[in-house]
């Protein structure tokens, strides 16, 4: 079986951008500062002073990601530059029990349509923050269960 289609293997949809998390915090802090320009300036200065520390702390520890099924080798290389990757090079993917076992200690999973994330699998996930589905749609994911657990679900249309 061949590799699944990824629109641009040089910029995979599952790339993790740590600046996004810093910018979310900055934006919330500034929004909460109100309309007073002095308050906003102080909030901005506090965030700039600590932003480097947040980025340095995050870069010391790469997130752990499970890729459940064969994808382009270039996509795996790019992902390895930003994360610790547990890669299953199997064409058939993982059964639910193997999926639960391999997801222990992971923060993200790059899955495909053959990976079934039902309520039982999702309830067993501890620490997973995103299920990035390399498929059109996400009929294989119980989105309601993932939402209840605070897990973001995405797809690659």
Secondary structure, DSSP 8 states (H G I E B T S, - for coil): ------S-GGG-TT---HHHHHHHHHHHHHHHT-S-HHHHHHHHHHHHHHHHHHHHHHHTS-EEEEE-S---HHHHHHHHTTEEEEE---SS---HHHHHHHTTT-SEEEE-TTS-B-HHHHHH--S--EEEE-SSS-TTB-HHHHHHTT-EEEE--
